[in-house]
Amino acid sequence: MIIAGFASSAYAQSNVTIYGIVDAGIVSERGGAAGSVTKVTSGVGSASRLGFKGTEDLGGGLSAVFLLEEGVLVDTGAQDSTGQAFNRQSYVGLKSKDAGSLTLGRQYNLMYNALGQVGDPFGVGYAGTAKNLFPVAGADTRASNAIVYSTPVVGGFQGEALYSLGEQAGNATAGRQFNLGANYSNGPLNARLIYNNRNSDTAAAAGVAAVLHDTGRNTLFAANYDFTVLKAYFAFSADKGFNSAPLNNGTAKPYGVVFTPSLDSNDLLLGATVPVGTAGTVMVSYIRKNDKTTFNQDADQYAVGYSYALSKRTSTYVAYGKIKNKNGAGYTVGGNTDAGTGDKAFDLGIKHSF
């Protein structure tokens, strides 16, 4: 839905678009400490959302842009983050054909975008989501107080940079985060190289001592190539330091025993999508988490899925994912929104975009 306004010839053209995704599925999970569970879950393939975005043509190739996006839980009707009306994205900025774009606010981490848009055949959704093992949770999904600059695309190449201010009094680096990205897209090839640096320090305040850590650092390379008969996907991430591999399930005891996130690990993804007829797509992937610490808590994920487009806006899907945890690792099989409770999950659902 687009709302356009024209005040007079003295004012530039502007428009506001209302958009969203409504996604819900039946999910059956097995292998968790609390036992098996079958549930209706929101955001299995893509997170359900309601958003508003707009542009205003300022002339000379320059536009003002904004976006406000809220997460919605279709199964209950609640916000997916209580107390945050536009928790998914909220930014405003300027975009120029010649100079690129600059935006301020809560925005996606460049590493998360690279994995979801380029490296993962499941698009970080369904039971095969790469979020289950790749380090893209919390601030590695979205960063608040962020400044993002993207260059124009030249010959298929584009540069990106993100800087998120920690905003802690007396310490300019505590809580800050930055990303650097190099993107290439031309014909059947898409590739991105991202560096993520996250400071998890807490500044001293009101008689409480500062908490200091080494920085979490990630280097991610993601690529896909369309061979027409199938599209091949690849992703590799090197992760080192405190908070370099945050847990998507947000708990240290998913299987009833303590599990500590790795401080030194690599992640490898190999996958493909295969078109079936005019409306179907098969998705497959294998992911390997290699824990390089003395705990050696590795994990392997195998996943397969199928999506069928009923129309340009509506699709149905089915997916299955399984993780083999080793040496006490505690990774879980989830979807786009829900992190899951066990080492196996089966999805059956429907998604509508507007």
TORKOL-4160 file (C-alpha; in steps of 0.2 Angstrom, whole numbers, padded with zeros to 4 digits, m for minus):
354
<pt num="1" X="0000" Y="0000" Z="0000"/>
<pt num="2" X="0007" Y="0017" Z="m0005"/>
<pt num="3" X="0001" Y="0034" Z="0001"/>
<pt num="4" X="0008" Y="0048" Z="m0010"/>
<pt num="5" X="0006" Y="0067" Z="m0007"/>
<pt num="6" X="0008" Y="0082" Z="m0019"/>
<pt num="7" X="0006" Y="0098" Z="m0009"/>
<pt num="8" X="0011" Y="0110" Z="m0024"/>
<pt num="9" X="0024" Y="0112" Z="m0037"/>
<pt num="10" X="0035" Y="0121" Z="m0023"/>
<pt num="11" X="0037" Y="0104" Z="m0014"/>
<pt num="12" X="0046" Y="0089" Z="m0019"/>
<pt num="13" X="0037" Y="0072" Z="m0022"/>
<pt num="14" X="0036" Y="0061" Z="m0006"/>
<pt num="15" X="0028" Y="0044" Z="m0003"/>
<pt num="16" X="0025" Y="0032" Z="0012"/>
<pt num="17" X="0023" Y="0013" Z="0010"/>
<pt num="18" X="0014" Y="0002" Z="0022"/>
<pt num="19" X="0021" Y="m0016" Z="0021"/>
<pt num="20" X="0023" Y="m0032" Z="0031"/>
<pt num="21" X="0024" Y="m0051" Z="0032"/>
<pt num="22" X="0012" Y="m0062" Z="0041"/>
<pt num="23" X="0020" Y="m0079" Z="0044"/>
<pt num="24" X="0015" Y="m0094" Z="0055"/>
<pt num="25" X="0018" Y="m0112" Z="0056"/>
<pt num="26" X="0016" Y="m0128" Z="0066"/>
<pt num="27" X="0033" Y="m0133" Z="0073"/>
<pt num="28" X="0037" Y="m0150" Z="0081"/>
<pt num="29" X="0053" Y="m0150" Z="0091"/>
<pt num="30" X="0062" Y="m0165" Z="0099"/>
<pt num="31" X="0078" Y="m0168" Z="0109"/>
<pt num="32" X="0077" Y="m0153" Z="0122"/>
<pt num="33" X="0079" Y="m0155" Z="0141"/>
<pt num="34" X="0060" Y="m0151" Z="0144"/>
<pt num="35" X="0055" Y="m0164" Z="0132"/>
<pt num="36" X="0046" Y="m0164" Z="0115"/>
<pt num="37" X="0034" Y="m0150" Z="0110"/>
<pt num="38" X="0022" Y="m0146" Z="0096"/>
<pt num="39" X="0017" Y="m0128" Z="0094"/>
<pt num="40" X="0010" Y="m0114" Z="0083"/>
<pt num="41" X="0024" Y="m0102" Z="0080"/>
<pt num="42" X="0025" Y="m0085" Z="0072"/>
<pt num="43" X="0039" Y="m0080" Z="0060"/>
<pt num="44" X="0046" Y="m0098" Z="0055"/>
<pt num="45" X="0052" Y="m0094" Z="0038"/>
<pt num="46" X="0052" Y="m0074" Z="0039"/>
<pt num="47" X="0049" Y="m0064" Z="0055"/>
<pt num="48" X="0031" Y="m0057" Z="0055"/>
<pt num="49" X="0031" Y="m0038" Z="0054"/>
<pt num="50" X="0022" Y="m0022" Z="0051"/>
<pt num="51" X="0032" Y="m0008" Z="0044"/>
<pt num="52" X="0032" Y="0010" Z="0037"/>
<pt num="53" X="0045" Y="0017" Z="0025"/>
<pt num="54" X="0045" Y="0033" Z="0015"/>
<pt num="55" X="0056" Y="0044" Z="0003"/>
<pt num="56" X="0055" Y="0062" Z="m0001"/>
<pt num="57" X="0063" Y="0068" Z="m0017"/>
<pt num="58" X="0074" Y="0083" Z="m0012"/>
<pt num="59" X="0080" Y="0087" Z="m0030"/>
<pt num="60" X="0097" Y="0085" Z="m0038"/>
<pt num="61" X="0097" Y="0066" Z="m0035"/>
<pt num="62" X="0095" Y="0068" Z="m0016"/>
<pt num="63" X="0081" Y="0060" Z="m0006"/>
<pt num="64" X="0076" Y="0059" Z="0012"/>
<pt num="65" X="0072" Y="0041" Z="0018"/>
<pt num="66" X="0065" Y="0034" Z="0034"/>
<pt num="67" X="0059" Y="0017" Z="0040"/>
<pt num="68" X="0050" Y="0011" Z="0056"/>
<pt num="69" X="0047" Y="m0008" Z="0058"/>
<pt num="70" X="0039" Y="m0018" Z="0072"/>
<pt num="71" X="0040" Y="m0036" Z="0075"/>
<pt num="72" X="0023" Y="m0045" Z="0078"/>
<pt num="73" X="0019" Y="m0063" Z="0085"/>
<pt num="74" X="0005" Y="m0069" Z="0074"/>
<pt num="75" X="0001" Y="m0084" Z="0086"/>
<pt num="76" X="m0003" Y="m0072" Z="0101"/>
<pt num="77" X="m0005" Y="m0055" Z="0093"/>
<pt num="78" X="0009" Y="m0048" Z="0104"/>
<pt num="79" X="0024" Y="m0038" Z="0100"/>
<pt num="80" X="0039" Y="m0049" Z="0098"/>
<pt num="81" X="0049" Y="m0037" Z="0109"/>
<pt num="82" X="0039" Y="m0030" Z="0124"/>
<pt num="83" X="0042" Y="m0011" Z="0126"/>
<pt num="84" X="0050" Y="m0009" Z="0109"/>
<pt num="85" X="0037" Y="m0003" Z="0097"/>
<pt num="86" X="0049" Y="m0003" Z="0082"/>
<pt num="87" X="0062" Y="m0015" Z="0088"/>
<pt num="88" X="0066" Y="m0022" Z="0071"/>
<pt num="89" X="0072" Y="m0006" Z="0062"/>
<pt num="90" X="0070" Y="0012" Z="0065"/>
<pt num="91" X="0081" Y="0025" Z="0055"/>
<pt num="92" X="0081" Y="0041" Z="0045"/>
<pt num="93" X="0094" Y="0047" Z="0033"/>
<pt num="94" X="0098" Y="0054" Z="0016"/>
<pt num="95" X="0102" Y="0044" Z="0000"/>
<pt num="96" X="0111" Y="0051" Z="m0015"/>
<pt num="97" X="0113" Y="0043" Z="m0032"/>
<pt num="98" X="0131" Y="0050" Z="m0033"/>
<pt num="99" X="0136" Y="0050" Z="m0015"/>
<pt num="100" X="0128" Y="0034" Z="m0007"/>
<pt num="101" X="0117" Y="0034" Z="0008"/>
<pt num="102" X="0119" Y="0039" Z="0026"/>
<pt num="103" X="0106" Y="0033" Z="0039"/>
<pt num="104" X="0105" Y="0035" Z="0058"/>
<pt num="105" X="0095" Y="0023" Z="0071"/>
<pt num="106" X="0092" Y="0005" Z="0074"/>
<pt num="107" X="0099" Y="m0005" Z="0059"/>
<pt num="108" X="0104" Y="m0022" Z="0053"/>
<pt num="109" X="0122" Y="m0028" Z="0057"/>
<pt num="110" X="0131" Y="m0030" Z="0040"/>
<pt num="111" X="0136" Y="m0047" Z="0045"/>
<pt num="112" X="0118" Y="m0053" Z="0047"/>
<pt num="113" X="0113" Y="m0045" Z="0031"/>
<pt num="114" X="0127" Y="m0054" Z="0022"/>
<pt num="115" X="0122" Y="m0071" Z="0029"/>
<pt num="116" X="0103" Y="m0069" Z="0026"/>
<pt num="117" X="0104" Y="m0061" Z="0009"/>
<pt num="118" X="0119" Y="m0070" Z="0001"/>
<pt num="119" X="0125" Y="m0084" Z="0011"/>
<pt num="120" X="0111" Y="m0095" Z="0018"/>
<pt num="121" X="0099" Y="m0104" Z="0006"/>
<pt num="122" X="0086" Y="m0104" Z="0019"/>
<pt num="123" X="0087" Y="m0085" Z="0021"/>
<pt num="124" X="0090" Y="m0086" Z="0040"/>
<pt num="125" X="0073" Y="m0094" Z="0041"/>
<pt num="126" X="0064" Y="m0111" Z="0043"/>
<pt num="127" X="0072" Y="m0126" Z="0053"/>
<pt num="128" X="0088" Y="m0124" Z="0042"/>
<pt num="129" X="0092" Y="m0106" Z="0047"/>
<pt num="130" X="0110" Y="m0103" Z="0048"/>
<pt num="131" X="0106" Y="m0093" Z="0064"/>
<pt num="132" X="0107" Y="m0109" Z="0073"/>
<pt num="133" X="0126" Y="m0110" Z="0072"/>
<pt num="134" X="0132" Y="m0094" Z="0064"/>
<pt num="135" X="0136" Y="m0080" Z="0077"/>
<pt num="136" X="0122" Y="m0068" Z="0072"/>
<pt num="137" X="0112" Y="m0066" Z="0088"/>
<pt num="138" X="0109" Y="m0050" Z="0098"/>
<pt num="139" X="0119" Y="m0035" Z="0093"/>
<pt num="140" X="0126" Y="m0046" Z="0079"/>
<pt num="141" X="0108" Y="m0045" Z="0071"/>
<pt num="142" X="0104" Y="m0027" Z="0074"/>
<pt num="143" X="0113" Y="m0013" Z="0082"/>
<pt num="144" X="0105" Y="0002" Z="0091"/>
<pt num="145" X="0112" Y="0020" Z="0090"/>
<pt num="146" X="0120" Y="0015" Z="0073"/>
<pt num="147" X="0127" Y="0026" Z="0059"/>
<pt num="148" X="0127" Y="0017" Z="0042"/>
<pt num="149" X="0135" Y="0023" Z="0026"/>
<pt num="150" X="0134" Y="0014" Z="0009"/>
<pt num="151" X="0143" Y="0019" Z="m0006"/>
<pt num="152" X="0135" Y="0019" Z="m0023"/>
<pt num="153" X="0137" Y="0003" Z="m0033"/>
<pt num="154" X="0151" Y="0005" Z="m0046"/>
<pt num="155" X="0154" Y="m0010" Z="m0058"/>
<pt num="156" X="0145" Y="m0021" Z="m0046"/>
<pt num="157" X="0155" Y="m0016" Z="m0031"/>
<pt num="158" X="0149" Y="m0007" Z="m0016"/>
<pt num="159" X="0156" Y="m0003" Z="0001"/>
<pt num="160" X="0147" Y="m0002" Z="0018"/>
<pt num="161" X="0152" Y="0004" Z="0035"/>
<pt num="162" X="0142" Y="0003" Z="0052"/>
<pt num="163" X="0147" Y="0012" Z="0068"/>
<pt num="164" X="0136" Y="0009" Z="0084"/>
<pt num="165" X="0139" Y="0020" Z="0099"/>
<pt num="166" X="0140" Y="0012" Z="0116"/>
<pt num="167" X="0133" Y="0029" Z="0124"/>
<pt num="168" X="0141" Y="0025" Z="0141"/>
<pt num="169" X="0147" Y="0040" Z="0151"/>
<pt num="170" X="0165" Y="0041" Z="0154"/>
<pt num="171" X="0170" Y="0028" Z="0141"/>
<pt num="172" X="0169" Y="0031" Z="0123"/>
<pt num="173" X="0172" Y="0013" Z="0117"/>
<pt num="174" X="0162" Y="0003" Z="0130"/>
<pt num="175" X="0148" Y="m0005" Z="0121"/>
<pt num="176" X="0152" Y="0001" Z="0104"/>
<pt num="177" X="0152" Y="m0009" Z="0088"/>
<pt num="178" X="0158" Y="m0007" Z="0070"/>
<pt num="179" X="0157" Y="m0016" Z="0054"/>
<pt num="180" X="0166" Y="m0015" Z="0037"/>
<pt num="181" X="0159" Y="m0023" Z="0022"/>
<pt num="182" X="0164" Y="m0025" Z="0003"/>
<pt num="183" X="0150" Y="m0032" Z="m0008"/>
<pt num="184" X="0150" Y="m0038" Z="m0026"/>
<pt num="185" X="0135" Y="m0042" Z="m0037"/>
<pt num="186" X="0136" Y="m0045" Z="m0056"/>
<pt num="187" X="0125" Y="m0057" Z="m0066"/>
<pt num="188" X="0125" Y="m0074" Z="m0057"/>
<pt num="189" X="0138" Y="m0070" Z="m0044"/>
<pt num="190" X="0134" Y="m0062" Z="m0027"/>
<pt num="191" X="0148" Y="m0060" Z="m0014"/>
<pt num="192" X="0151" Y="m0051" Z="0002"/>
<pt num="193" X="0166" Y="m0049" Z="0014"/>
<pt num="194" X="0162" Y="m0042" Z="0032"/>
<pt num="195" X="0172" Y="m0038" Z="0047"/>
<pt num="196" X="0163" Y="m0036" Z="0064"/>
<pt num="197" X="0171" Y="m0029" Z="0079"/>
<pt num="198" X="0161" Y="m0029" Z="0096"/>
<pt num="199" X="0166" Y="m0021" Z="0112"/>
<pt num="200" X="0156" Y="m0028" Z="0127"/>
<pt num="201" X="0164" Y="m0018" Z="0141"/>
<pt num="202" X="0153" Y="m0009" Z="0154"/>
<pt num="203" X="0159" Y="0008" Z="0160"/>
<pt num="204" X="0161" Y="0011" Z="0179"/>
<pt num="205" X="0146" Y="0020" Z="0186"/>
<pt num="206" X="0139" Y="0025" Z="0203"/>
<pt num="207" X="0152" Y="0016" Z="0213"/>
<pt num="208" X="0151" Y="0000" Z="0202"/>
<pt num="209" X="0168" Y="m0005" Z="0194"/>
<pt num="210" X="0170" Y="m0006" Z="0176"/>
<pt num="211" X="0168" Y="m0023" Z="0167"/>
<pt num="212" X="0181" Y="m0026" Z="0154"/>
<pt num="213" X="0183" Y="m0040" Z="0141"/>
<pt num="214" X="0193" Y="m0042" Z="0125"/>
<pt num="215" X="0183" Y="m0038" Z="0109"/>
<pt num="216" X="0173" Y="m0050" Z="0099"/>
<pt num="217" X="0179" Y="m0051" Z="0081"/>
<pt num="218" X="0171" Y="m0059" Z="0066"/>
<pt num="219" X="0176" Y="m0060" Z="0048"/>
<pt num="220" X="0163" Y="m0067" Z="0037"/>
<pt num="221" X="0163" Y="m0072" Z="0018"/>
<pt num="222" X="0147" Y="m0076" Z="0010"/>
<pt num="223" X="0143" Y="m0080" Z="m0009"/>
<pt num="224" X="0131" Y="m0088" Z="m0020"/>
<pt num="225" X="0131" Y="m0092" Z="m0039"/>
<pt num="226" X="0116" Y="m0095" Z="m0050"/>
<pt num="227" X="0119" Y="m0110" Z="m0061"/>
<pt num="228" X="0101" Y="m0109" Z="m0067"/>
<pt num="229" X="0097" Y="m0127" Z="m0063"/>
<pt num="230" X="0102" Y="m0123" Z="m0045"/>
<pt num="231" X="0110" Y="m0109" Z="m0035"/>
<pt num="232" X="0125" Y="m0114" Z="m0024"/>
<pt num="233" X="0128" Y="m0106" Z="m0008"/>
<pt num="234" X="0144" Y="m0104" Z="0003"/>
<pt num="235" X="0148" Y="m0095" Z="0019"/>
<pt num="236" X="0163" Y="m0095" Z="0031"/>
<pt num="237" X="0165" Y="m0086" Z="0047"/>
<pt num="238" X="0181" Y="m0084" Z="0059"/>
<pt num="239" X="0176" Y="m0079" Z="0076"/>
<pt num="240" X="0187" Y="m0075" Z="0091"/>
<pt num="241" X="0185" Y="m0066" Z="0107"/>
<pt num="242" X="0172" Y="m0062" Z="0120"/>
<pt num="243" X="0154" Y="m0062" Z="0113"/>
<pt num="244" X="0161" Y="m0067" Z="0096"/>
<pt num="245" X="0149" Y="m0082" Z="0095"/>
<pt num="246" X="0133" Y="m0077" Z="0105"/>
<pt num="247" X="0120" Y="m0091" Z="0107"/>
<pt num="248" X="0104" Y="m0089" Z="0097"/>
<pt num="249" X="0094" Y="m0098" Z="0110"/>
<pt num="250" X="0100" Y="m0086" Z="0124"/>
<pt num="251" X="0102" Y="m0099" Z="0137"/>
<pt num="252" X="0117" Y="m0109" Z="0144"/>
<pt num="253" X="0107" Y="m0124" Z="0148"/>
<pt num="254" X="0096" Y="m0130" Z="0133"/>
<pt num="255" X="0099" Y="m0148" Z="0137"/>
<pt num="256" X="0100" Y="m0147" Z="0155"/>
<pt num="257" X="0119" Y="m0144" Z="0157"/>
<pt num="258" X="0129" Y="m0128" Z="0157"/>
<pt num="259" X="0135" Y="m0123" Z="0139"/>
<pt num="260" X="0147" Y="m0109" Z="0137"/>
<pt num="261" X="0148" Y="m0100" Z="0120"/>
<pt num="262" X="0164" Y="m0102" Z="0111"/>
<pt num="263" X="0178" Y="m0089" Z="0111"/>
<pt num="264" X="0187" Y="m0096" Z="0096"/>
<pt num="265" X="0178" Y="m0105" Z="0082"/>
<pt num="266" X="0175" Y="m0106" Z="0063"/>
<pt num="267" X="0158" Y="m0109" Z="0054"/>
<pt num="268" X="0156" Y="m0116" Z="0037"/>
<pt num="269" X="0140" Y="m0117" Z="0027"/>
<pt num="270" X="0137" Y="m0127" Z="0010"/>
<pt num="271" X="0120" Y="m0126" Z="0002"/>
<pt num="272" X="0109" Y="m0125" Z="m0013"/>
<pt num="273" X="0092" Y="m0120" Z="m0019"/>
<pt num="274" X="0084" Y="m0130" Z="m0033"/>
<pt num="275" X="0069" Y="m0123" Z="m0043"/>
<pt num="276" X="0055" Y="m0136" Z="m0045"/>
<pt num="277" X="0043" Y="m0132" Z="m0059"/>
<pt num="278" X="0037" Y="m0114" Z="m0060"/>
<pt num="279" X="0032" Y="m0111" Z="m0041"/>
<pt num="280" X="0042" Y="m0123" Z="m0030"/>
<pt num="281" X="0060" Y="m0122" Z="m0023"/>
<pt num="282" X="0070" Y="m0135" Z="m0013"/>
<pt num="283" X="0082" Y="m0129" Z="0000"/>
<pt num="284" X="0097" Y="m0139" Z="0007"/>
<pt num="285" X="0111" Y="m0135" Z="0018"/>
<pt num="286" X="0125" Y="m0142" Z="0029"/>
<pt num="287" X="0133" Y="m0131" Z="0042"/>
<pt num="288" X="0149" Y="m0135" Z="0053"/>
<pt num="289" X="0153" Y="m0126" Z="0069"/>
<pt num="290" X="0171" Y="m0130" Z="0073"/>
<pt num="291" X="0175" Y="m0125" Z="0091"/>
<pt num="292" X="0194" Y="m0122" Z="0092"/>
<pt num="293" X="0195" Y="m0120" Z="0111"/>
<pt num="294" X="0200" Y="m0135" Z="0123"/>
<pt num="295" X="0182" Y="m0139" Z="0125"/>
<pt num="296" X="0180" Y="m0144" Z="0107"/>
<pt num="297" X="0161" Y="m0142" Z="0107"/>
<pt num="298" X="0158" Y="m0144" Z="0089"/>
<pt num="299" X="0141" Y="m0145" Z="0080"/>
<pt num="300" X="0134" Y="m0151" Z="0063"/>
<pt num="301" X="0118" Y="m0146" Z="0056"/>
<pt num="302" X="0109" Y="m0154" Z="0041"/>
<pt num="303" X="0093" Y="m0146" Z="0034"/>
<pt num="304" X="0081" Y="m0148" Z="0020"/>
<pt num="305" X="0065" Y="m0138" Z="0015"/>
<pt num="306" X="0053" Y="m0134" Z="0002"/>
<pt num="307" X="0043" Y="m0118" Z="m0002"/>
<pt num="308" X="0029" Y="m0117" Z="m0014"/>
<pt num="309" X="0023" Y="m0100" Z="m0021"/>
<pt num="310" X="0003" Y="m0100" Z="m0022"/>
<pt num="311" X="0005" Y="m0082" Z="m0028"/>
<pt num="312" X="0017" Y="m0068" Z="m0029"/>
<pt num="313" X="0013" Y="m0064" Z="m0011"/>
<pt num="314" X="0008" Y="m0080" Z="m0003"/>
<pt num="315" X="0018" Y="m0096" Z="m0001"/>
<pt num="316" X="0018" Y="m0112" Z="0009"/>
<pt num="317" X="0033" Y="m0122" Z="0016"/>
<pt num="318" X="0039" Y="m0137" Z="0025"/>
<pt num="319" X="0057" Y="m0139" Z="0032"/>
<pt num="320" X="0067" Y="m0151" Z="0043"/>
<pt num="321" X="0083" Y="m0147" Z="0053"/>
<pt num="322" X="0094" Y="m0158" Z="0064"/>
<pt num="323" X="0109" Y="m0153" Z="0074"/>
<pt num="324" X="0122" Y="m0165" Z="0081"/>
<pt num="325" X="0130" Y="m0158" Z="0096"/>
<pt num="326" X="0147" Y="m0164" Z="0102"/>
<pt num="327" X="0156" Y="m0164" Z="0119"/>
<pt num="328" X="0142" Y="m0155" Z="0128"/>
<pt num="329" X="0138" Y="m0141" Z="0115"/>
<pt num="330" X="0121" Y="m0134" Z="0117"/>
<pt num="331" X="0115" Y="m0127" Z="0100"/>
<pt num="332" X="0096" Y="m0129" Z="0096"/>
<pt num="333" X="0086" Y="m0130" Z="0080"/>
<pt num="334" X="0075" Y="m0114" Z="0078"/>
<pt num="335" X="0067" Y="m0104" Z="0065"/>
<pt num="336" X="0068" Y="m0086" Z="0060"/>
<pt num="337" X="0060" Y="m0079" Z="0076"/>
<pt num="338" X="0060" Y="m0093" Z="0088"/>
<pt num="339" X="0077" Y="m0101" Z="0094"/>
<pt num="340" X="0069" Y="m0118" Z="0097"/>
<pt num="341" X="0071" Y="m0130" Z="0111"/>
<pt num="342" X="0079" Y="m0146" Z="0105"/>
<pt num="343" X="0091" Y="m0153" Z="0092"/>
<pt num="344" X="0078" Y="m0158" Z="0079"/>
<pt num="345" X="0063" Y="m0148" Z="0072"/>
<pt num="346" X="0050" Y="m0150" Z="0058"/>
<pt num="347" X="0040" Y="m0135" Z="0051"/>
<pt num="348" X="0024" Y="m0134" Z="0041"/>
<pt num="349" X="0017" Y="m0116" Z="0038"/>
<pt num="350" X="0011" Y="m0102" Z="0027"/>
<pt num="351" X="0018" Y="m0084" Z="0023"/>
<pt num="352" X="0010" Y="m0069" Z="0016"/>
<pt num="353" X="0018" Y="m0053" Z="0011"/>
<pt num="354" X="0009" Y="m0036" Z="0008"/>
